[in-house]
């Protein structure tokens, strides 16, 4: 079992997304892998498409996925809740992570083994 790095859902397989974290820049110069569930990956892809179409500047802050201080885009994530079923929470994600998640979304079938 693996946990999604955005919403915390425990599922058997997550989609790997390569992010470049400044915290591990010296140790892992090629980037580190974060796991996203299918729902979070779709929401990140949607946010990436909206940001590229509208050329939105976003807000400055710290990325919730990689920790980089940059211009961030809002991504609405469904967080599981025992009382309400799920709650919608806005996560702030940088464009580099959104680009990587968009690539992972396009390769999702191969990454999850559904292609066979």
PDB file as gemmi writes it, atoms N, CA and C in Angstrom:
CRYST1    1.000    1.000    1.000  90.00  90.00  90.00 P 1                      
ATOM      1  N   UNK A   1       0.839  -1.177   0.000  1.00  0.00           N  
ATOM      2  CA  UNK A   1       0.000   0.000   0.000  1.00  0.00           C  
ATOM      3  C   UNK A   1       0.888   1.247   0.000  1.00  0.00           C  
ATOM      4  N   UNK A   2       0.419   2.239  -0.700  1.00  0.00           N  
ATOM      5  CA  UNK A   2       1.142   3.508  -0.763  1.00  0.00           C  
ATOM      6  C   UNK A   2       0.150   4.643  -0.522  1.00  0.00           C  
ATOM      7  N   UNK A   3       0.649   5.738   0.008  1.00  0.00           N  
ATOM      8  CA  UNK A   3      -0.189   6.900   0.277  1.00  0.00           C  
ATOM      9  C   UNK A   3       0.053   7.965  -0.781  1.00  0.00           C  
ATOM     10  N   UNK A   4      -1.029   8.612  -1.186  1.00  0.00           N  
ATOM     11  CA  UNK A   4      -0.927   9.747  -2.097  1.00  0.00           C  
ATOM     12  C   UNK A   4      -0.277  10.901  -1.340  1.00  0.00           C  
ATOM     13  N   UNK A   5       0.660  11.583  -1.964  1.00  0.00           N  
ATOM     14  CA  UNK A   5       1.380  12.673  -1.305  1.00  0.00           C  
ATOM     15  C   UNK A   5       0.571  13.964  -1.210  1.00  0.00           C  
ATOM     16  N   UNK A   6      -0.570  14.049  -1.885  1.00  0.00           N  
ATOM     17  CA  UNK A   6      -1.406  15.246  -1.776  1.00  0.00           C  
ATOM     18  C   UNK A   6      -2.615  15.038  -0.872  1.00  0.00           C  
ATOM     19  N   UNK A   7      -3.347  13.946  -1.066  1.00  0.00           N  
ATOM     20  CA  UNK A   7      -4.577  13.762  -0.292  1.00  0.00           C  
ATOM     21  C   UNK A   7      -4.443  12.737   0.825  1.00  0.00           C  
ATOM     22  N   UNK A   8      -3.441  11.884   0.793  1.00  0.00           N  
ATOM     23  CA  UNK A   8      -3.220  10.917   1.856  1.00  0.00           C  
ATOM     24  C   UNK A   8      -3.983   9.620   1.713  1.00  0.00           C  
ATOM     25  N   UNK A   9      -4.662   9.389   0.601  1.00  0.00           N  
ATOM     26  CA  UNK A   9      -5.410   8.158   0.391  1.00  0.00           C  
ATOM     27  C   UNK A   9      -4.435   6.998   0.241  1.00  0.00           C  
ATOM     28  N   UNK A  10      -4.714   5.894   0.934  1.00  0.00           N  
ATOM     29  CA  UNK A  10      -3.876   4.698   0.827  1.00  0.00           C  
ATOM     30  C   UNK A  10      -4.467   3.785  -0.243  1.00  0.00           C  
ATOM     31  N   UNK A  11      -3.715   3.562  -1.312  1.00  0.00           N  
ATOM     32  CA  UNK A  11      -4.151   2.702  -2.403  1.00  0.00           C  
ATOM     33  C   UNK A  11      -2.998   1.777  -2.780  1.00  0.00           C  
ATOM     34  N   UNK A  12      -3.294   0.668  -3.469  1.00  0.00           N  
ATOM     35  CA  UNK A  12      -2.216  -0.280  -3.809  1.00  0.00           C  
ATOM     36  C   UNK A  12      -1.129   0.306  -4.705  1.00  0.00           C  
ATOM     37  N   UNK A  13      -1.516   1.105  -5.691  1.00  0.00           N  
ATOM     38  CA  UNK A  13      -0.513   1.699  -6.578  1.00  0.00           C  
ATOM     39  C   UNK A  13      -0.807   3.179  -6.775  1.00  0.00           C  
ATOM     40  N   UNK A  14       0.239   3.969  -6.779  1.00  0.00           N  
ATOM     41  CA  UNK A  14       0.119   5.399  -7.061  1.00  0.00           C  
ATOM     42  C   UNK A  14       0.900   5.704  -8.334  1.00  0.00           C  
ATOM     43  N   UNK A  15       0.582   6.809  -8.966  1.00  0.00           N  
ATOM     44  CA  UNK A  15       1.291   7.227 -10.177  1.00  0.00           C  
ATOM     45  C   UNK A  15       2.534   8.007  -9.775  1.00  0.00           C  
ATOM     46  N   UNK A  16       3.716   7.570 -10.189  1.00  0.00           N  
ATOM     47  CA  UNK A  16       4.937   8.292  -9.826  1.00  0.00           C  
ATOM     48  C   UNK A  16       5.092   9.582 -10.628  1.00  0.00           C  
ATOM     49  N   UNK A  17       5.407  10.655  -9.911  1.00  0.00           N  
ATOM     50  CA  UNK A  17       5.647  11.965 -10.518  1.00  0.00           C  
ATOM     51  C   UNK A  17       7.014  12.430 -10.043  1.00  0.00           C  
ATOM     52  N   UNK A  18       7.899  12.754 -10.983  1.00  0.00           N  
ATOM     53  CA  UNK A  18       9.243  13.213 -10.618  1.00  0.00           C  
ATOM     54  C   UNK A  18       9.215  14.711 -10.355  1.00  0.00           C  
ATOM     55  N   UNK A  19       9.606  15.093  -9.135  1.00  0.00           N  
ATOM     56  CA  UNK A  19       9.656  16.509  -8.767  1.00  0.00           C  
ATOM     57  C   UNK A  19      11.075  16.853  -8.344  1.00  0.00           C  
ATOM     58  N   UNK A  20      11.429  18.122  -8.494  1.00  0.00           N  
ATOM     59  CA  UNK A  20      12.763  18.588  -8.145  1.00  0.00           C  
ATOM     60  C   UNK A  20      12.672  19.396  -6.862  1.00  0.00           C  
ATOM     61  N   UNK A  21      12.981  18.751  -5.762  1.00  0.00           N  
ATOM     62  CA  UNK A  21      12.873  19.362  -4.446  1.00  0.00           C  
ATOM     63  C   UNK A  21      14.175  20.063  -4.076  1.00  0.00           C  
ATOM     64  N   UNK A  22      14.122  21.335  -3.670  1.00  0.00           N  
ATOM     65  CA  UNK A  22      15.355  22.029  -3.283  1.00  0.00           C  
ATOM     66  C   UNK A  22      15.972  21.448  -2.011  1.00  0.00           C  
ATOM     67  N   UNK A  23      15.167  20.786  -1.204  1.00  0.00           N  
ATOM     68  CA  UNK A  23      15.665  20.178   0.029  1.00  0.00           C  
ATOM     69  C   UNK A  23      16.648  19.047  -0.272  1.00  0.00           C  
ATOM     70  N   UNK A  24      16.399  18.318  -1.358  1.00  0.00           N  
ATOM     71  CA  UNK A  24      17.245  17.185  -1.730  1.00  0.00           C  
ATOM     72  C   UNK A  24      18.038  17.461  -3.003  1.00  0.00           C  
ATOM     73  N   UNK A  25      18.333  18.715  -3.277  1.00  0.00           N  
ATOM     74  CA  UNK A  25      19.015  19.107  -4.507  1.00  0.00           C  
ATOM     75  C   UNK A  25      20.410  18.502  -4.611  1.00  0.00           C  
ATOM     76  N   UNK A  26      21.155  18.474  -3.518  1.00  0.00           N  
ATOM     77  CA  UNK A  26      22.515  17.929  -3.530  1.00  0.00           C  
ATOM     78  C   UNK A  26      22.484  16.403  -3.595  1.00  0.00           C  
ATOM     79  N   UNK A  27      21.612  15.784  -2.807  1.00  0.00           N  
ATOM     80  CA  UNK A  27      21.552  14.323  -2.740  1.00  0.00           C  
ATOM     81  C   UNK A  27      20.968  13.703  -4.000  1.00  0.00           C  
ATOM     82  N   UNK A  28      19.895  14.318  -4.509  1.00  0.00           N  
ATOM     83  CA  UNK A  28      19.194  13.780  -5.674  1.00  0.00           C  
ATOM     84  C   UNK A  28      19.057  14.864  -6.742  1.00  0.00           C  
ATOM     85  N   UNK A  29      20.119  15.119  -7.518  1.00  0.00           N  
ATOM     86  CA  UNK A  29      20.054  16.197  -8.518  1.00  0.00           C  
ATOM     87  C   UNK A  29      19.083  15.905  -9.664  1.00  0.00           C  
ATOM     88  N   UNK A  30      18.734  14.646  -9.875  1.00  0.00           N  
ATOM     89  CA  UNK A  30      17.800  14.289 -10.943  1.00  0.00           C  
ATOM     90  C   UNK A  30      16.349  14.382 -10.500  1.00  0.00           C  
ATOM     91  N   UNK A  31      16.103  14.632  -9.213  1.00  0.00           N  
ATOM     92  CA  UNK A  31      14.745  14.748  -8.702  1.00  0.00           C  
ATOM     93  C   UNK A  31      14.356  13.556  -7.851  1.00  0.00           C  
ATOM     94  N   UNK A  32      13.250  13.688  -7.149  1.00  0.00           N  
ATOM     95  CA  UNK A  32      12.710  12.617  -6.310  1.00  0.00           C  
ATOM     96  C   UNK A  32      11.318  12.264  -6.823  1.00  0.00           C  
ATOM     97  N   UNK A  33      10.861  11.062  -6.490  1.00  0.00           N  
ATOM     98  CA  UNK A  33       9.562  10.590  -6.941  1.00  0.00           C  
ATOM     99  C   UNK A  33       8.526  10.811  -5.856  1.00  0.00           C  
ATOM    100  N   UNK A  34       7.408  11.387  -6.241  1.00  0.00           N  
ATOM    101  CA  UNK A  34       6.241  11.530  -5.376  1.00  0.00           C  
ATOM    102  C   UNK A  34       5.132  10.690  -5.989  1.00  0.00           C  
ATOM    103  N   UNK A  35       4.277  10.141  -5.148  1.00  0.00           N  
ATOM    104  CA  UNK A  35       3.177   9.315  -5.624  1.00  0.00           C  
ATOM    105  C   UNK A  35       1.852  10.044  -5.523  1.00  0.00           C  
ATOM    106  N   UNK A  36       1.100  10.087  -6.620  1.00  0.00           N  
ATOM    107  CA  UNK A  36      -0.222  10.705  -6.631  1.00  0.00           C  
ATOM    108  C   UNK A  36      -1.264   9.672  -7.032  1.00  0.00           C  
ATOM    109  N   UNK A  37      -2.431   9.735  -6.388  1.00  0.00           N  
ATOM    110  CA  UNK A  37      -3.526   8.851  -6.769  1.00  0.00           C  
ATOM    111  C   UNK A  37      -4.136   9.359  -8.077  1.00  0.00           C  
ATOM    112  N   UNK A  38      -5.008   8.571  -8.669  1.00  0.00           N  
ATOM    113  CA  UNK A  38      -5.609   8.948  -9.940  1.00  0.00           C  
ATOM    114  C   UNK A  38      -6.410  10.236  -9.874  1.00  0.00           C  
ATOM    115  N   UNK A  39      -7.157  10.440  -8.787  1.00  0.00           N  
ATOM    116  CA  UNK A  39      -7.959  11.654  -8.638  1.00  0.00           C  
ATOM    117  C   UNK A  39      -7.106  12.903  -8.547  1.00  0.00           C  
ATOM    118  N   UNK A  40      -6.054  12.853  -7.752  1.00  0.00           N  
ATOM    119  CA  UNK A  40      -5.161  14.012  -7.614  1.00  0.00           C  
ATOM    120  C   UNK A  40      -4.411  14.281  -8.913  1.00  0.00           C  
ATOM    121  N   UNK A  41      -4.060  13.224  -9.621  1.00  0.00           N  
ATOM    122  CA  UNK A  41      -3.363  13.387 -10.896  1.00  0.00           C  
ATOM    123  C   UNK A  41      -4.268  14.075 -11.921  1.00  0.00           C  
ATOM    124  N   UNK A  42      -5.558  13.696 -11.943  1.00  0.00           N  
ATOM    125  CA  UNK A  42      -6.505  14.338 -12.852  1.00  0.00           C  
ATOM    126  C   UNK A  42      -6.705  15.808 -12.499  1.00  0.00           C  
ATOM    127  N   UNK A  43      -6.810  16.110 -11.201  1.00  0.00           N  
ATOM    128  CA  UNK A  43      -6.991  17.500 -10.762  1.00  0.00           C  
ATOM    129  C   UNK A  43      -5.758  18.339 -11.107  1.00  0.00           C  
ATOM    130  N   UNK A  44      -4.567  17.759 -10.958  1.00  0.00           N  
ATOM    131  CA  UNK A  44      -3.339  18.479 -11.297  1.00  0.00           C  
ATOM    132  C   UNK A  44      -3.253  18.720 -12.804  1.00  0.00           C  
ATOM    133  N   UNK A  45      -3.656  17.743 -13.599  1.00  0.00           N  
ATOM    134  CA  UNK A  45      -3.671  17.900 -15.062  1.00  0.00           C  
ATOM    135  C   UNK A  45      -4.638  19.008 -15.462  1.00  0.00           C  
ATOM    136  N   UNK A  46      -5.814  19.028 -14.824  1.00  0.00           N  
ATOM    137  CA  UNK A  46      -6.811  20.060 -15.111  1.00  0.00           C  
ATOM    138  C   UNK A  46      -6.274  21.447 -14.746  1.00  0.00           C  
ATOM    139  N   UNK A  47      -5.623  21.560 -13.592  1.00  0.00           N  
ATOM    140  CA  UNK A  47      -5.045  22.842 -13.168  1.00  0.00           C  
ATOM    141  C   UNK A  47      -3.932  23.274 -14.117  1.00  0.00           C  
ATOM    142  N   UNK A  48      -3.129  22.322 -14.598  1.00  0.00           N  
ATOM    143  CA  UNK A  48      -2.061  22.634 -15.553  1.00  0.00           C  
ATOM    144  C   UNK A  48      -2.647  23.168 -16.853  1.00  0.00           C  
ATOM    145  N   UNK A  49      -3.692  22.516 -17.354  1.00  0.00           N  
ATOM    146  CA  UNK A  49      -4.320  22.966 -18.596  1.00  0.00           C  
ATOM    147  C   UNK A  49      -4.919  24.361 -18.445  1.00  0.00           C  
ATOM    148  N   UNK A  50      -5.580  24.616 -17.315  1.00  0.00           N  
ATOM    149  CA  UNK A  50      -6.170  25.936 -17.079  1.00  0.00           C  
ATOM    150  C   UNK A  50      -5.093  27.013 -16.959  1.00  0.00           C  
ATOM    151  N   UNK A  51      -3.985  26.686 -16.294  1.00  0.00           N  
ATOM    152  CA  UNK A  51      -2.912  27.667 -16.101  1.00  0.00           C  
ATOM    153  C   UNK A  51      -2.212  27.993 -17.416  1.00  0.00           C  
ATOM    154  N   UNK A  52      -2.041  27.007 -18.286  1.00  0.00           N  
ATOM    155  CA  UNK A  52      -1.376  27.270 -19.563  1.00  0.00           C  
ATOM    156  C   UNK A  52      -2.295  28.016 -20.525  1.00  0.00           C  
ATOM    157  N   UNK A  53      -3.601  27.758 -20.454  1.00  0.00           N  
ATOM    158  CA  UNK A  53      -4.538  28.461 -21.334  1.00  0.00           C  
ATOM    159  C   UNK A  53      -4.676  29.926 -20.950  1.00  0.00           C  
ATOM    160  N   UNK A  54      -4.791  30.191 -19.647  1.00  0.00           N  
ATOM    161  CA  UNK A  54      -5.054  31.559 -19.205  1.00  0.00           C  
ATOM    162  C   UNK A  54      -3.783  32.341 -18.893  1.00  0.00           C  
ATOM    163  N   UNK A  55      -2.636  31.680 -18.903  1.00  0.00           N  
ATOM    164  CA  UNK A  55      -1.357  32.313 -18.559  1.00  0.00           C  
ATOM    165  C   UNK A  55      -1.436  32.996 -17.193  1.00  0.00           C  
ATOM    166  N   UNK A  56      -2.083  32.323 -16.245  1.00  0.00           N  
ATOM    167  CA  UNK A  56      -2.260  32.883 -14.905  1.00  0.00           C  
ATOM    168  C   UNK A  56      -0.926  32.961 -14.181  1.00  0.00           C  
ATOM    169  N   UNK A  57      -0.715  34.070 -13.478  1.00  0.00           N  
ATOM    170  CA  UNK A  57       0.540  34.262 -12.755  1.00  0.00           C  
ATOM    171  C   UNK A  57       0.559  33.468 -11.460  1.00  0.00           C  
ATOM    172  N   UNK A  58      -0.587  33.297 -10.827  1.00  0.00           N  
ATOM    173  CA  UNK A  58      -0.635  32.557  -9.576  1.00  0.00           C  
ATOM    174  C   UNK A  58      -0.193  33.410  -8.403  1.00  0.00           C  
ATOM    175  N   UNK A  59      -0.011  32.777  -7.273  1.00  0.00           N  
ATOM    176  CA  UNK A  59       0.431  33.471  -6.065  1.00  0.00           C  
ATOM    177  C   UNK A  59       1.797  32.944  -5.666  1.00  0.00           C  
ATOM    178  N   UNK A  60       2.567  33.778  -4.988  1.00  0.00           N  
ATOM    179  CA  UNK A  60       3.898  33.360  -4.561  1.00  0.00           C  
ATOM    180  C   UNK A  60       3.798  32.644  -3.219  1.00  0.00           C  
ATOM    181  N   UNK A  61       4.536  31.553  -3.086  1.00  0.00           N  
ATOM    182  CA  UNK A  61       4.547  30.799  -1.836  1.00  0.00           C  
ATOM    183  C   UNK A  61       5.368  29.538  -1.978  1.00  0.00           C  
ATOM    184  N   UNK A  62       5.143  28.599  -1.064  1.00  0.00           N  
ATOM    185  CA  UNK A  62       5.876  27.340  -1.031  1.00  0.00           C  
ATOM    186  C   UNK A  62       4.999  26.224  -1.586  1.00  0.00           C  
ATOM    187  N   UNK A  63       5.530  25.480  -2.539  1.00  0.00           N  
ATOM    188  CA  UNK A  63       4.801  24.396  -3.191  1.00  0.00           C  
ATOM    189  C   UNK A  63       4.516  23.277  -2.190  1.00  0.00           C  
ATOM    190  N   UNK A  64       3.274  22.764  -2.207  1.00  0.00           N  
ATOM    191  CA  UNK A  64       2.889  21.686  -1.302  1.00  0.00           C  
ATOM    192  C   UNK A  64       3.461  20.336  -1.725  1.00  0.00           C  
ATOM    193  N   UNK A  65       3.939  20.219  -2.953  1.00  0.00           N  
ATOM    194  CA  UNK A  65       4.456  18.938  -3.425  1.00  0.00           C  
ATOM    195  C   UNK A  65       5.976  18.854  -3.337  1.00  0.00           C  
ATOM    196  N   UNK A  66       6.689  19.895  -3.763  1.00  0.00           N  
ATOM    197  CA  UNK A  66       8.152  19.823  -3.776  1.00  0.00           C  
ATOM    198  C   UNK A  66       8.830  20.752  -2.774  1.00  0.00           C  
ATOM    199  N   UNK A  67       8.139  21.777  -2.298  1.00  0.00           N  
ATOM    200  CA  UNK A  67       8.723  22.687  -1.322  1.00  0.00           C  
ATOM    201  C   UNK A  67       9.451  23.874  -1.913  1.00  0.00           C  
ATOM    202  N   UNK A  68       9.413  24.049  -3.226  1.00  0.00           N  
ATOM    203  CA  UNK A  68      10.068  25.173  -3.882  1.00  0.00           C  
ATOM    204  C   UNK A  68       9.277  26.456  -3.637  1.00  0.00           C  
ATOM    205  N   UNK A  69       9.981  27.560  -3.452  1.00  0.00           N  
ATOM    206  CA  UNK A  69       9.317  28.856  -3.344  1.00  0.00           C  
ATOM    207  C   UNK A  69       9.223  29.438  -4.746  1.00  0.00           C  
ATOM    208  N   UNK A  70       7.987  29.545  -5.248  1.00  0.00           N  
ATOM    209  CA  UNK A  70       7.766  29.993  -6.624  1.00  0.00           C  
ATOM    210  C   UNK A  70       6.332  30.483  -6.771  1.00  0.00           C  
ATOM    211  N   UNK A  71       5.972  30.828  -8.015  1.00  0.00           N  
ATOM    212  CA  UNK A  71       4.583  31.170  -8.318  1.00  0.00           C  
ATOM    213  C   UNK A  71       3.767  29.881  -8.316  1.00  0.00           C  
ATOM    214  N   UNK A  72       2.644  29.880  -7.607  1.00  0.00           N  
ATOM    215  CA  UNK A  72       1.859  28.664  -7.400  1.00  0.00           C  
ATOM    216  C   UNK A  72       0.472  28.772  -8.015  1.00  0.00           C  
ATOM    217  N   UNK A  73      -0.047  27.631  -8.398  1.00  0.00           N  
ATOM    218  CA  UNK A  73      -1.411  27.524  -8.914  1.00  0.00           C  
ATOM    219  C   UNK A  73      -2.254  26.747  -7.901  1.00  0.00           C  
ATOM    220  N   UNK A  74      -3.536  27.091  -7.809  1.00  0.00           N  
ATOM    221  CA  UNK A  74      -4.446  26.385  -6.911  1.00  0.00           C  
ATOM    222  C   UNK A  74      -4.923  25.093  -7.560  1.00  0.00           C  
ATOM    223  N   UNK A  75      -4.912  24.009  -6.779  1.00  0.00           N  
ATOM    224  CA  UNK A  75      -5.442  22.726  -7.212  1.00  0.00           C  
ATOM    225  C   UNK A  75      -6.414  22.270  -6.134  1.00  0.00           C  
ATOM    226  N   UNK A  76      -7.667  22.007  -6.520  1.00  0.00           N  
ATOM    227  CA  UNK A  76      -8.668  21.557  -5.561  1.00  0.00           C  
ATOM    228  C   UNK A  76      -8.568  20.043  -5.425  1.00  0.00           C  
ATOM    229  N   UNK A  77      -8.241  19.587  -4.218  1.00  0.00           N  
ATOM    230  CA  UNK A  77      -8.026  18.175  -3.930  1.00  0.00           C  
ATOM    231  C   UNK A  77      -9.132  17.680  -3.003  1.00  0.00           C  
ATOM    232  N   UNK A  78      -9.644  16.476  -3.266  1.00  0.00           N  
ATOM    233  CA  UNK A  78     -10.633  15.853  -2.393  1.00  0.00           C  
ATOM    234  C   UNK A  78      -9.907  15.086  -1.292  1.00  0.00           C  
ATOM    235  N   UNK A  79     -10.019  15.582  -0.052  1.00  0.00           N  
ATOM    236  CA  UNK A  79      -9.399  14.939   1.099  1.00  0.00           C  
ATOM    237  C   UNK A  79     -10.444  14.035   1.748  1.00  0.00           C  
ATOM    238  N   UNK A  80     -10.162  12.740   1.948  1.00  0.00           N  
ATOM    239  CA  UNK A  80     -11.148  11.858   2.568  1.00  0.00           C  
ATOM    240  C   UNK A  80     -11.439  12.261   4.013  1.00  0.00           C  
ATOM    241  N   UNK A  81     -12.720  12.168   4.383  1.00  0.00           N  
ATOM    242  CA  UNK A  81     -13.150  12.514   5.728  1.00  0.00           C  
ATOM    243  C   UNK A  81     -14.181  11.483   6.174  1.00  0.00           C  
ATOM    244  N   UNK A  82     -14.080  11.027   7.419  1.00  0.00           N  
ATOM    245  CA  UNK A  82     -15.035  10.042   7.916  1.00  0.00           C  
ATOM    246  C   UNK A  82     -16.413  10.654   8.136  1.00  0.00           C  
ATOM    247  N   UNK A  83     -16.477  11.919   8.489  1.00  0.00           N  
ATOM    248  CA  UNK A  83     -17.765  12.538   8.789  1.00  0.00           C  
ATOM    249  C   UNK A  83     -18.514  13.001   7.537  1.00  0.00           C  
ATOM    250  N   UNK A  84     -17.814  13.537   6.552  1.00  0.00           N  
ATOM    251  CA  UNK A  84     -18.465  14.108   5.375  1.00  0.00           C  
ATOM    252  C   UNK A  84     -18.240  13.309   4.094  1.00  0.00           C  
ATOM    253  N   UNK A  85     -17.464  12.279   4.135  1.00  0.00           N  
ATOM    254  CA  UNK A  85     -17.110  11.550   2.919  1.00  0.00           C  
ATOM    255  C   UNK A  85     -15.814  12.078   2.333  1.00  0.00           C  
ATOM    256  N   UNK A  86     -15.822  13.354   1.977  1.00  0.00           N  
ATOM    257  CA  UNK A  86     -14.592  14.027   1.550  1.00  0.00           C  
ATOM    258  C   UNK A  86     -14.763  15.529   1.731  1.00  0.00           C  
ATOM    259  N   UNK A  87     -13.653  16.207   1.854  1.00  0.00           N  
ATOM    260  CA  UNK A  87     -13.625  17.661   1.956  1.00  0.00           C  
ATOM    261  C   UNK A  87     -12.733  18.192   0.842  1.00  0.00           C  
ATOM    262  N   UNK A  88     -13.106  19.313   0.291  1.00  0.00           N  
ATOM    263  CA  UNK A  88     -12.302  19.924  -0.771  1.00  0.00           C  
ATOM    264  C   UNK A  88     -11.300  20.877  -0.132  1.00  0.00           C  
ATOM    265  N   UNK A  89     -10.036  20.661  -0.455  1.00  0.00           N  
ATOM    266  CA  UNK A  89      -8.962  21.500   0.072  1.00  0.00           C  
ATOM    267  C   UNK A  89      -8.142  22.025  -1.101  1.00  0.00           C  
ATOM    268  N   UNK A  90      -7.741  23.277  -1.011  1.00  0.00           N  
ATOM    269  CA  UNK A  90      -6.916  23.873  -2.061  1.00  0.00           C  
ATOM    270  C   UNK A  90      -5.443  23.685  -1.718  1.00  0.00           C  
ATOM    271  N   UNK A  91      -4.734  23.028  -2.611  1.00  0.00           N  
ATOM    272  CA  UNK A  91      -3.292  22.872  -2.475  1.00  0.00           C  
ATOM    273  C   UNK A  91      -2.624  23.823  -3.455  1.00  0.00           C  
ATOM    274  N   UNK A  92      -1.478  24.321  -3.073  1.00  0.00           N  
ATOM    275  CA  UNK A  92      -0.702  25.235  -3.917  1.00  0.00           C  
ATOM    276  C   UNK A  92       0.446  24.445  -4.535  1.00  0.00           C  
ATOM    277  N   UNK A  93       0.490  24.395  -5.860  1.00  0.00           N  
ATOM    278  CA  UNK A  93       1.500  23.602  -6.565  1.00  0.00           C  
ATOM    279  C   UNK A  93       2.162  24.472  -7.628  1.00  0.00           C  
ATOM    280  N   UNK A  94       3.500  24.347  -7.742  1.00  0.00           N  
ATOM    281  CA  UNK A  94       4.256  25.142  -8.715  1.00  0.00           C  
ATOM    282  C   UNK A  94       4.069  24.579 -10.131  1.00  0.00           C  
ATOM    283  N   UNK A  95       4.427  25.380 -11.122  1.00  0.00           N  
ATOM    284  CA  UNK A  95       4.242  24.977 -12.516  1.00  0.00           C  
ATOM    285  C   UNK A  95       5.137  23.810 -12.906  1.00  0.00           C  
ATOM    286  N   UNK A  96       6.337  23.711 -12.323  1.00  0.00           N  
ATOM    287  CA  UNK A  96       7.208  22.575 -12.644  1.00  0.00           C  
ATOM    288  C   UNK A  96       6.551  21.263 -12.237  1.00  0.00           C  
ATOM    289  N   UNK A  97       5.968  21.234 -11.043  1.00  0.00           N  
ATOM    290  CA  UNK A  97       5.291  20.019 -10.576  1.00  0.00           C  
ATOM    291  C   UNK A  97       4.039  19.740 -11.403  1.00  0.00           C  
ATOM    292  N   UNK A  98       3.328  20.799 -11.799  1.00  0.00           N  
ATOM    293  CA  UNK A  98       2.144  20.609 -12.634  1.00  0.00           C  
ATOM    294  C   UNK A  98       2.524  20.065 -14.009  1.00  0.00           C  
ATOM    295  N   UNK A  99       3.651  20.522 -14.558  1.00  0.00           N  
ATOM    296  CA  UNK A  99       4.112  19.994 -15.847  1.00  0.00           C  
ATOM    297  C   UNK A  99       4.473  18.518 -15.730  1.00  0.00           C  
ATOM    298  N   UNK A 100       5.166  18.164 -14.651  1.00  0.00           N  
ATOM    299  CA  UNK A 100       5.541  16.763 -14.440  1.00  0.00           C  
ATOM    300  C   UNK A 100       4.306  15.891 -14.218  1.00  0.00           C  
ATOM    301  N   UNK A 101       3.317  16.412 -13.495  1.00  0.00           N  
ATOM    302  CA  UNK A 101       2.101  15.637 -13.265  1.00  0.00           C  
ATOM    303  C   UNK A 101       1.294  15.498 -14.552  1.00  0.00           C  
ATOM    304  N   UNK A 102       1.366  16.494 -15.425  1.00  0.00           N  
ATOM    305  CA  UNK A 102       0.697  16.398 -16.718  1.00  0.00           C  
ATOM    306  C   UNK A 102       1.330  15.303 -17.574  1.00  0.00           C  
ATOM    307  N   UNK A 103       2.657  15.228 -17.559  1.00  0.00           N  
ATOM    308  CA  UNK A 103       3.348  14.154 -18.284  1.00  0.00           C  
ATOM    309  C   UNK A 103       3.006  12.792 -17.694  1.00  0.00           C  
ATOM    310  N   UNK A 104       2.939  12.711 -16.368  1.00  0.00           N  
ATOM    311  CA  UNK A 104       2.594  11.448 -15.716  1.00  0.00           C  
ATOM    312  C   UNK A 104       1.160  11.047 -16.045  1.00  0.00           C  
ATOM    313  N   UNK A 105       0.264  12.022 -16.181  1.00  0.00           N  
ATOM    314  CA  UNK A 105      -1.125  11.727 -16.534  1.00  0.00           C  
ATOM    315  C   UNK A 105      -1.209  11.132 -17.936  1.00  0.00           C  
ATOM    316  N   UNK A 106      -0.418  11.667 -18.858  1.00  0.00           N  
ATOM    317  CA  UNK A 106      -0.421  11.148 -20.223  1.00  0.00           C  
ATOM    318  C   UNK A 106       0.136   9.728 -20.281  1.00  0.00           C  
ATOM    319  N   UNK A 107       1.069   9.395 -19.382  1.00  0.00           N  
ATOM    320  CA  UNK A 107       1.674   8.062 -19.348  1.00  0.00           C  
ATOM    321  C   UNK A 107       1.057   7.183 -18.267  1.00  0.00           C  
ATOM    322  N   UNK A 108      -0.106   7.570 -17.748  1.00  0.00           N  
ATOM    323  CA  UNK A 108      -0.707   6.886 -16.605  1.00  0.00           C  
ATOM    324  C   UNK A 108      -0.976   5.409 -16.868  1.00  0.00           C  
ATOM    325  N   UNK A 109      -1.471   5.066 -18.049  1.00  0.00           N  
ATOM    326  CA  UNK A 109      -1.793   3.673 -18.342  1.00  0.00           C  
ATOM    327  C   UNK A 109      -0.557   2.787 -18.286  1.00  0.00           C  
ATOM    328  N   UNK A 110       0.551   3.277 -18.800  1.00  0.00           N  
ATOM    329  CA  UNK A 110       1.792   2.506 -18.775  1.00  0.00           C  
ATOM    330  C   UNK A 110       2.352   2.405 -17.362  1.00  0.00           C  
ATOM    331  N   UNK A 111       2.240   3.494 -16.583  1.00  0.00           N  
ATOM    332  CA  UNK A 111       2.803   3.509 -15.237  1.00  0.00           C  
ATOM    333  C   UNK A 111       2.047   2.594 -14.288  1.00  0.00           C  
ATOM    334  N   UNK A 112       0.735   2.495 -14.448  1.00  0.00           N  
ATOM    335  CA  UNK A 112      -0.065   1.665 -13.555  1.00  0.00           C  
ATOM    336  C   UNK A 112      -0.186   0.230 -14.038  1.00  0.00           C  
ATOM    337  N   UNK A 113       0.332  -0.069 -15.207  1.00  0.00           N  
ATOM    338  CA  UNK A 113       0.284  -1.430 -15.703  1.00  0.00           C  
ATOM    339  C   UNK A 113      -1.024  -1.779 -16.381  1.00  0.00           C  
ATOM    340  N   UNK A 114      -1.869  -0.796 -16.691  1.00  0.00           N  
ATOM    341  CA  UNK A 114      -3.137  -1.054 -17.352  1.00  0.00           C  
ATOM    342  C   UNK A 114      -2.965  -1.195 -18.859  1.00  0.00           C  
ATOM    343  N   UNK A 115      -1.786  -0.922 -19.334  1.00  0.00           N  
ATOM    344  CA  UNK A 115      -1.534  -0.942 -20.771  1.00  0.00           C  
ATOM    345  C   UNK A 115      -1.467  -2.368 -21.308  1.00  0.00           C  
ATOM    346  N   UNK A 116      -1.124  -3.325 -20.475  1.00  0.00           N  
ATOM    347  CA  UNK A 116      -0.918  -4.706 -20.935  1.00  0.00           C  
ATOM    348  C   UNK A 116      -2.191  -5.368 -21.324  1.00  0.00           C  
TER     349      UNK A 116                                                      
END                                                                             
